[in-house]
Amino acid sequence: MDEYNFVSAGGIVGLMAIAWVLSANHRRINWRVIIFGLALQLAIGALVFLTPGSRGVLIGLNDAVVKVITAAQAGQEFVFGPLATKDLVLKDPDPTKAVILATQAFPMVIFFAALMALLYYWRIMPLIIRGFAWLFTRLMRISGAESLCTASNIFVGVESATTVRPYLPQMTRSELCTILTAGMATVASTTLAIYVLLLKDTFPTIAGHLISASLMSAPAAIVMSKLIYPETAEPLTLGRNIRPAWQRESGAIDSIISGAMAGVKLLVGIVALLIAFLGLIAIVDLMLAPAGEGCQWVVNHFGPRFGCNEPVDFQWSLATGLAYLMYPFAVAIGVPPADALLAGRMLGERMVATEIPAYLRLAAALKDSTLVHPRSAVVFAYALCGFAHVASLAFFIGGIAALVPERRRDLAAVGLRALLAATLACLMTGAVAGAFFHTAQTVIRAAG
């Protein structure tokens, strides 16, 4: 262990303290939920990083996921031809634009949506989800509905709300906050495949790490949600194990077709959000540019009179501002200061432009060997693994409100608190990874 492991451990406490300060009701916090939720997250972290043989399990799990992704590329290569292969690299000075997302990464969403639908039909996923839900309910004594929805979010996205659809009308605001937080603090398998595809060449064990990150973020989401919005009523399913409410397709082929069509809808949503938000960010940067140029002129013109003879280059942008805003959080979760500004920029980008541009930047940093410390990539990968951004807040509120229109006002009331809780939960997952990190567990290499 090194000094940064202790910094990360302190960051866990600090993030929970922030959530406590911002709590809607300090007196009603259920400390059993907090203690057991934290213990469960730390236990998963210890299993991944410290248990003898864990590295072999991690690599085995990672290799299995990569093989599935490689096999899945057969369909997109047939449709898109050479545009679908990673051998075709765009010659762009910006390394974050060296991948054709539309043909090399995004089609994975459709494949994995179909695969998950098939696993649901075979009753494999419901069994796994019920296992995690039972664990959450038994240890933390939260409601069976929010346990089931949180467990579902480890594997799927907004559609996880359908597993508890019969209970949504009677859910308390705290329960609604928890399911929103869990949705934004974890990632679906459909999008996790995109991150693996972007990073597997420079971070060969990324699939195993991202799976463990999504597992750790589930209890972290419950902890942060119950700190920020404690339960003040008695949930209908408190302490009860419930079965997921899902409609089984008529056959395996029907489930594949249904899953693929759902994947197309999800993919369109992802593309729409990226186009809209990245375009809006570019407009904000355009508006900030004159201010930066004005400051640069003032400093360079009057600076020599006060002994400052070095020219100053001001380049103001939203990404730069968010990088400085998130810098202290990056340091707090155990990112060495030399890499913390880059980490802050990635966390800031995730907040306003989804996590895909942030993972692209991480892939570029690994390829160019711009990271000073090997632990930085691991902490980055864990902290970024979540839908904790503005776009997903609208996505999740809109998706759940479509199921229960009468709860739209309640969902909107807890939405911002859920986004804050999800952001803190993702950071907490990064801090746990940083606390248990040791170099032998990491396999990172520069791309050839």
C-alpha positions in Angstrom: 0.0 0.0 0.0 1.1 3.6 -0.6 0.0 7.0 0.7 -2.7 7.3 -1.9 -4.5 4.2 -0.6 -5.0 6.1 2.7 -6.1 9.2 0.7 -8.8 7.1 -1.0 -9.9 5.7 2.3 -10.3 9.2 3.7 -12.1 10.1 0.5 -14.8 7.5 1.2 -15.5 9.1 4.6 -15.4 12.6 3.1 -17.9 11.8 0.4 -20.3 10.3 2.9 -19.8 13.4 5.1 -20.9 15.6 2.1 -24.0 13.5 1.6 -24.8 13.7 5.3 -24.4 17.5 5.3 -26.8 17.8 2.3 -29.3 15.3 3.8 -33.0 16.2 3.7 -33.5 14.9 7.2 -30.5 14.1 9.4 -32.6 12.6 12.2 -34.2 9.9 10.1 -31.0 8.4 8.6 -31.1 4.7 9.0 -27.5 3.9 10.0 -28.0 0.1 9.5 -28.4 0.8 5.7 -25.3 3.0 5.7 -23.1 0.6 7.6 -24.1 -2.6 5.8 -24.1 -0.9 2.4 -20.6 0.4 3.0 -19.5 -3.0 4.3 -20.9 -4.7 1.2 -19.1 -2.3 -1.1 -15.8 -2.7 0.7 -16.2 -6.5 0.7 -16.6 -6.5 -3.1 -13.6 -4.2 -3.4 -11.5 -6.6 -1.2 -12.6 -9.6 -3.2 -11.6 -7.9 -6.5 -8.2 -6.5 -5.4 -7.0 -8.4 -2.4 -8.3 -12.0 -2.4 -5.8 -14.6 -3.5 -6.6 -15.7 -7.0 -8.8 -12.7 -7.7 -6.5 -11.5 -10.5 -7.1 -14.8 -12.3 -10.8 -14.6 -11.9 -10.8 -11.0 -13.0 -8.8 -11.9 -16.1 -10.9 -14.9 -16.8 -14.1 -12.9 -16.6 -12.5 -10.1 -18.7 -11.4 -12.6 -21.4 -14.9 -14.1 -21.6 -16.5 -10.6 -22.1 -13.9 -9.7 -24.7 -14.6 -12.9 -26.6 -18.3 -12.3 -26.6 -17.7 -8.7 -27.9 -15.3 -10.0 -30.6 -17.9 -12.5 -31.7 -20.6 -9.8 -31.7 -18.6 -7.8 -34.2 -19.4 -10.3 -36.9 -22.8 -8.8 -37.4 -21.6 -5.2 -37.6 -18.7 -6.1 -39.9 -21.2 -7.7 -42.3 -23.4 -4.6 -42.3 -20.7 -1.9 -42.2 -17.7 -3.7 -43.9 -14.3 -2.1 -43.2 -15.9 0.8 -41.3 -16.7 -1.6 -38.5 -13.1 -2.8 -37.8 -10.8 -1.2 -35.2 -8.0 -1.7 -37.8 -9.4 1.4 -39.5 -8.1 4.3 -37.4 -9.0 7.8 -38.4 -6.1 10.2 -38.8 -7.2 12.9 -36.5 -5.0 15.1 -34.3 -7.5 14.7 -31.5 -7.0 11.1 -30.2 -10.5 11.1 -28.8 -11.8 11.2 -32.4 -9.8 8.2 -33.7 -12.8 5.8 -33.4 -15.9 5.8 -35.6 -18.5 5.4 -32.8 -21.4 4.9 -35.1 -20.0 1.8 -36.8 -17.3 0.5 -34.4 -18.9 0.9 -31.0 -22.6 1.8 -31.0 -23.8 -1.4 -32.7 -22.8 -3.3 -29.6 -25.8 -1.8 -27.9 -28.2 -3.7 -30.2 -26.3 -7.0 -29.8 -26.2 -6.9 -26.0 -29.8 -5.8 -25.7 -30.8 -8.9 -27.7 -28.4 -11.1 -25.6 -29.9 -9.7 -22.3 -33.4 -10.4 -23.6 -32.5 -13.9 -24.4 -31.0 -14.4 -20.9 -34.2 -13.1 -19.5 -36.2 -15.5 -21.5 -34.0 -18.4 -20.3 -34.7 -17.1 -16.7 -31.0 -16.7 -16.0 -31.1 -12.9 -15.4 -34.2 -13.0 -13.2 -32.5 -15.6 -11.0 -29.3 -13.5 -10.7 -31.2 -10.3 -10.0 -33.3 -11.9 -7.4 -30.1 -13.1 -5.7 -28.7 -9.6 -5.4 -32.1 -8.2 -4.4 -32.3 -10.8 -1.6 -28.8 -9.8 -0.4 -29.6 -6.1 -0.3 -33.0 -6.6 1.5 -31.5 -9.0 4.0 -28.5 -7.0 4.9 -29.8 -3.4 4.7 -33.4 -3.9 5.5 -34.6 -1.7 2.7 -37.8 -2.3 0.8 -37.9 -5.3 -1.6 -39.0 -3.1 -4.5 -36.0 -0.8 -4.3 -33.7 -3.7 -3.7 -35.0 -5.5 -6.8 -34.8 -2.3 -8.9 -31.2 -1.6 -7.7 -30.2 -5.2 -8.5 -31.7 -4.9 -11.9 -29.7 -1.7 -12.6 -26.5 -3.6 -12.3 -27.3 -5.3 -15.6 -29.9 -3.1 -17.4 -30.8 0.5 -17.7 -34.1 2.5 -17.3 -36.1 -0.7 -18.2 -35.2 -1.9 -14.7 -38.2 0.1 -13.4 -40.5 -2.3 -15.2 -39.5 -5.1 -12.8 -41.2 -3.2 -10.0 -43.9 -1.5 -12.0 -46.8 -2.8 -9.8 -45.2 -1.1 -6.8 -44.3 2.3 -8.3 -47.6 4.0 -7.5 -47.2 3.3 -3.8 -43.5 4.0 -3.5 -42.3 6.6 -1.0 -40.2 9.5 -2.2 -37.2 8.0 -0.6 -37.7 4.8 -2.6 -38.1 6.8 -5.8 -34.9 8.7 -5.1 -33.1 5.3 -4.5 -34.2 3.8 -7.9 -33.3 7.0 -9.7 -29.9 7.0 -7.9 -29.3 3.4 -8.7 -30.1 3.9 -12.3 -27.6 6.8 -12.7 -24.9 5.3 -10.5 -24.6 2.0 -12.4 -24.3 1.2 -16.1 -26.2 -1.2 -18.3 -24.5 -4.2 -19.9 -25.4 -2.7 -23.3 -23.3 0.4 -22.8 -20.6 -1.3 -20.8 -19.7 -3.2 -24.0 -19.0 0.2 -25.6 -16.5 1.2 -22.9 -14.8 -2.2 -23.1 -14.5 -1.9 -26.9 -12.9 1.6 -26.5 -10.4 0.6 -23.8 -9.5 -3.1 -24.2 -6.5 -2.4 -26.4 -4.8 -0.1 -23.8 -6.4 -1.5 -20.7 -6.7 -5.3 -21.3 -8.5 -6.1 -18.0 -11.0 -3.3 -18.3 -14.0 -5.5 -18.7 -13.4 -7.3 -15.4 -12.9 -4.0 -13.6 -16.0 -2.4 -15.1 -18.1 -5.3 -14.1 -16.8 -5.1 -10.5 -17.4 -1.3 -10.6 -21.0 -1.7 -11.5 -21.4 -4.3 -8.7 -19.8 -1.9 -6.2 -21.9 1.1 -7.3 -25.2 -0.6 -6.5 -24.7 -0.6 -2.7 -23.0 2.8 -3.0 -26.1 4.1 -4.6 -28.3 2.9 -1.8 -25.9 4.4 0.8 -25.7 7.8 -0.8 -29.4 7.9 -1.6 -30.4 7.0 2.0 -28.0 9.6 3.3 -29.3 12.4 1.1 -33.0 11.4 1.2 -33.7 9.2 4.2 -36.8 7.2 4.5 -39.5 9.0 6.6 -42.4 6.7 5.9 -43.0 2.9 5.8 -42.5 1.3 2.4 -45.1 -1.2 1.3 -42.5 -3.9 0.7 -40.2 -3.1 3.6 -38.0 -6.1 4.4 -39.9 -8.3 1.9 -38.5 -10.2 -1.1 -40.6 -9.7 -4.2 -40.5 -11.3 -7.6 -39.7 -9.2 -10.7 -42.7 -8.2 -12.8 -41.6 -9.0 -16.3 -43.5 -10.4 -19.3 -41.8 -13.5 -20.8 -41.7 -13.6 -24.6 -43.3 -16.4 -26.5 -40.0 -17.9 -27.6 -36.3 -17.4 -27.8 -36.5 -15.9 -31.3 -39.2 -13.5 -30.2 -37.1 -12.4 -27.2 -34.1 -11.7 -29.5 -36.2 -9.7 -31.9 -37.8 -7.7 -29.0 -34.4 -7.1 -27.4 -32.8 -6.0 -30.7 -35.7 -3.5 -31.3 -35.3 -2.2 -27.8 -31.6 -1.8 -28.4 -32.3 0.3 -31.5 -34.4 2.7 -29.4 -31.7 2.9 -26.7 -29.1 3.5 -29.4 -31.1 6.3 -31.0 -31.4 7.9 -27.5 -27.7 7.7 -26.9 -26.8 9.3 -30.3 -29.4 12.0 -29.8 -28.1 13.0 -26.4 -24.5 13.0 -27.6 -25.3 15.2 -30.6 -27.4 17.6 -28.6 -25.2 18.0 -25.5 -21.8 18.1 -27.3 -23.2 20.7 -29.7 -24.6 22.8 -26.8 -21.2 22.5 -25.0 -19.5 23.8 -28.1 -21.8 26.8 -28.1 -21.0 27.5 -24.4 -17.2 27.3 -25.3 -17.8 29.7 -28.1 -19.4 32.2 -25.7 -16.6 31.8 -23.2 -13.8 32.3 -25.7 -14.0 36.2 -25.9 -13.7 36.4 -22.1 -10.6 34.3 -22.1 -9.1 36.4 -24.9 -9.9 39.6 -23.0 -8.2 38.3 -19.8 -5.2 37.2 -21.9 -4.9 40.7 -23.4 -5.1 42.4 -20.0 -2.5 40.2 -18.4 -0.1 40.3 -21.3 -0.5 44.1 -21.7 -0.2 45.2 -18.1 1.7 42.2 -16.7 5.2 43.5 -17.6 4.6 46.7 -15.5 4.3 44.5 -12.5 7.2 42.2 -13.3 5.3 39.5 -15.1 7.1 39.2 -18.4 5.9 35.6 -19.3 3.0 35.6 -21.9 -0.1 34.0 -20.5 -2.4 31.9 -22.7 -6.1 31.9 -21.5 -8.3 29.3 -23.1 -11.6 29.3 -21.3 -14.1 26.4 -21.9 -16.7 24.6 -20.0 -14.5 21.5 -19.8 -11.7 23.6 -18.3 -14.0 25.1 -15.7 -15.4 21.7 -14.8 -11.9 20.2 -14.6 -11.0 22.7 -11.9 -14.4 22.2 -10.1 -13.9 18.5 -10.0 -10.1 18.6 -9.3 -10.5 18.4 -5.4 -12.9 15.4 -5.8 -10.4 13.7 -8.0 -7.6 14.2 -5.4 -10.0 13.1 -2.6 -10.7 9.7 -4.2 -7.0 9.0 -4.5 -5.9 10.3 -7.9 -2.3 11.7 -7.6 -2.2 15.5 -8.1 -0.2 15.1 -11.4 -3.2 13.3 -13.0 -6.0 15.0 -11.0 -6.7 17.8 -13.5 -7.2 15.3 -16.3 -9.4 13.3 -14.0 -11.4 16.4 -13.1 -11.9 17.1 -16.8 -13.2 13.5 -17.4 -15.6 13.7 -14.4 -16.8 17.1 -15.6 -17.3 15.8 -19.2 -19.3 12.9 -17.8 -21.5 15.3 -15.8 -22.6 17.3 -18.9 -21.9 15.1 -21.9 -22.3 11.5 -20.8 -19.5 9.1 -19.9 -18.6 8.1 -23.5 -16.5 11.2 -24.3 -14.8 10.7 -20.9 -13.9 7.1 -21.6 -12.7 8.2 -25.1 -10.3 10.6 -23.4 -9.1 8.0 -20.9 -8.4 5.7 -23.9 -6.4 8.5 -25.6 -4.5 9.2 -22.4 -3.5 5.6 -22.0 -2.5 5.4 -25.7 -0.3 8.5 -25.5 1.1 7.5 -22.0 0.1 10.9 -20.6 -0.9 9.4 -17.2 1.9 9.7 -14.6 0.7 7.0 -12.1 -0.8 3.6 -13.0 -3.4 3.8 -10.3 -5.0 6.8 -12.0 -6.4 4.7 -14.8 -8.0 2.3 -12.4 -9.5 5.0 -10.2 -10.7 6.9 -13.4 -12.3 3.7 -14.8 -14.3 3.0 -11.6 -15.3 6.6 -10.9 -16.6 7.1 -14.5 -18.6 3.9 -14.5 -22.1 5.3 -14.2 -24.8 7.3 -15.9 -24.4 10.2 -13.4 -25.0 13.1 -15.8 -27.7 15.6 -16.6 -29.0 13.8 -19.7 -29.7 10.6 -17.9 -31.6 12.4 -15.2 -34.2 13.5 -17.8 -33.9 10.0 -19.4 -34.7 8.1 -16.1 -37.4 10.5 -14.9 -39.1 10.5 -18.3 -38.9 6.7 -18.5 -40.3 6.0 -15.1 -42.9 8.8 -15.4 -44.2 7.1 -18.5 -45.0 4.0 -16.4 -46.6 6.0 -13.5 -47.7 9.5 -14.8 -49.3 10.3 -11.4 -45.8 10.2 -9.8 -44.2 12.7 -12.2 -44.2 15.5 -9.7 -42.6 13.3 -7.0 -39.9 12.1 -9.4 -39.1 15.7 -10.4 -38.9 16.7 -6.7 -36.2 14.1 -5.9 -34.4 14.2 -9.3 -31.6 16.6 -8.5 -30.9 14.9 -5.1 -30.8 11.6 -7.0 -28.3 13.0 -9.5 -26.1 14.3 -6.6 -26.3 11.0 -4.8 -25.4 9.1 -8.0 -22.4 11.4 -8.6 -21.2 10.8 -5.0 -21.8 7.1 -5.4 -19.6 6.8 -8.5 -16.9 8.8 -6.8 -17.2 6.6 -3.8 -16.7 3.5 -6.0 -13.6 5.1 -7.4 -12.4 5.8 -3.9 -12.9 2.2 -2.9 -10.9 1.0 -5.9 -8.2 3.5 -4.9 -8.2 2.3 -1.3 -7.6 -1.3 -2.4 -5.4 -0.6 -5.4 -2.0 -2.3 -5.8 0.0 -2.3 -9.0 0.1 -6.1 -9.4 -3.7 -6.2 -9.9 -3.5 -3.8 -12.8 -2.8 -4.7 -16.4 -2.3 -1.6 -18.5 -0.1 -1.2 -21.5 0.4 1.4 -24.2 -1.3 0.7 -27.5 1.0 -0.5 -30.3 
